[in-house]
Amino acid sequence: MIHVTVLVDSEHNYRGIHLIGHAGLADDPQEGQDAVCAAVSAMTLNMANSVEHFTDDRFTADEDEGAGMFDFRFTDALSSESKLLMNSLVFGLMNIAEAYGEPYINIRFEEV
């Protein structure tokens, strides 16, 4: 399962995201798990690359491919572009969770 933690500040801005796990490492793979994993990875990496390419916002990023871990956090104020990119990412992840849900993806929100 992919565990997603969306980091939210007191003003309800998404300040980062932490993902860990894989959509399916079971001995009996289920239809859809590859699609979920690919979609979550593509959306998340596209957000991070877009922030880096289209904004001047500062952030930290760390990943561990083997563990399926990706951690992305803004370190300063957010531009309107970064807010839009994060809103789009969370919206897409929520849509994936609604379509596939357990046992593939779990999303929670954490105030920072």
Secondary structure per residue as TSV (DSSP state, phi and psi in degrees):
chain	resnum	aa	ss	phi	psi
A	1	M	-	360.0	143.5
A	2	I	E	-91.5	121.0
A	3	H	E	-99.9	120.3
A	4	V	E	-112.4	128.9
A	5	T	E	-118.3	118.3
A	6	V	E	-96.7	124.3
A	7	L	E	-90.3	125.4
A	8	V	E	-125.4	134.2
A	9	D	-	-89.4	178.6
A	10	S	T	-66.6	-16.4
A	11	E	T	-96.8	11.9
A	12	H	S	68.8	26.8
A	13	N	-	-93.1	140.1
A	14	Y	E	-77.5	117.8
A	15	R	E	-99.3	-8.9
A	16	G	E	170.3	-179.1
A	17	I	E	-150.3	142.5
A	18	H	E	-128.4	126.1
A	19	L	E	-123.2	142.5
A	20	I	E	-149.8	141.6
A	21	G	S	107.1	178.5
A	22	H	-	-126.6	153.7
A	23	A	S	-66.2	-21.9
A	24	G	-	-172.2	116.9
A	25	L	-	-123.2	21.4
A	26	A	-	-73.1	158.0
A	27	D	S	-66.5	-25.1
A	28	D	S	-116.1	82.1
A	29	P	-	-60.8	143.1
A	30	Q	-	-105.5	150.5
A	31	E	T	-59.5	130.9
A	32	G	T	106.6	-22.4
A	33	Q	H	-65.6	-36.7
A	34	D	H	-65.3	-39.1
A	35	A	H	-64.8	-41.1
A	36	V	H	-64.3	-47.8
A	37	C	H	-61.1	-45.8
A	38	A	H	-64.8	-42.3
A	39	A	H	-65.7	-46.2
A	40	V	H	-62.8	-44.6
A	41	S	H	-62.5	-47.7
A	42	A	H	-63.2	-45.3
A	43	M	H	-63.6	-43.8
A	44	T	H	-68.6	-46.1
A	45	L	H	-67.5	-35.0
A	46	N	H	-63.7	-41.1
A	47	M	H	-59.6	-50.0
A	48	A	H	-62.4	-44.9
A	49	N	H	-65.1	-37.1
A	50	S	H	-67.8	-41.6
A	51	V	H	-59.2	-45.7
A	52	E	H	-64.4	-41.1
A	53	H	H	-82.0	-38.0
A	54	F	H	-104.8	-4.4
A	55	T	-	-131.7	170.6
A	56	D	-	-105.8	11.4
A	57	D	-	-66.5	144.6
A	58	R	-	-95.5	142.7
A	59	F	E	-155.8	166.1
A	60	T	E	-116.9	149.4
A	61	A	E	-144.0	141.9
A	62	D	E	-145.5	146.3
A	63	E	E	-146.7	152.5
A	64	D	E	-140.0	98.9
A	65	E	T	-59.1	-40.7
A	66	G	T	-62.0	-39.2
A	67	A	T	-86.6	-7.7
A	68	G	T	68.1	35.7
A	69	M	E	-105.8	135.5
A	70	F	E	-141.7	128.5
A	71	D	E	-127.4	126.1
A	72	F	E	-135.6	126.0
A	73	R	E	-141.1	133.7
A	74	F	E	-75.7	139.7
A	75	T	-	-106.4	-10.9
A	76	D	S	-135.4	-165.1
A	77	A	-	-61.2	152.6
A	78	L	-	-97.3	135.5
A	79	S	-	-80.0	165.6
A	80	S	H	-63.5	-31.6
A	81	E	H	-65.4	-44.2
A	82	S	H	-67.0	-37.1
A	83	K	H	-60.3	-44.9
A	84	L	H	-63.2	-43.7
A	85	L	H	-62.9	-42.6
A	86	M	H	-68.5	-40.8
A	87	N	H	-60.3	-41.5
A	88	S	H	-64.7	-42.7
A	89	L	H	-61.3	-50.2
A	90	V	H	-63.5	-40.1
A	91	F	H	-59.0	-46.4
A	92	G	H	-64.2	-42.0
A	93	L	H	-64.5	-39.1
A	94	M	H	-65.0	-37.3
A	95	N	H	-64.6	-41.0
A	96	I	H	-62.9	-43.8
A	97	A	H	-62.7	-38.7
A	98	E	H	-66.6	-37.6
A	99	A	H	-77.4	-37.6
A	100	Y	H	-114.1	-38.9
A	101	G	-	52.6	-149.0
A	102	E	T	-64.2	142.8
A	103	P	T	-98.8	23.5
A	104	Y	T	-95.2	-41.3
A	105	I	E	-147.5	140.8
A	106	N	E	-134.0	127.5
A	107	I	E	-118.8	133.9
A	108	R	E	-135.1	159.7
A	109	F	E	-115.5	137.9
A	110	E	E	-131.5	127.4
A	111	E	E	-77.8	136.0
A	112	V	-	-120.5	360.0
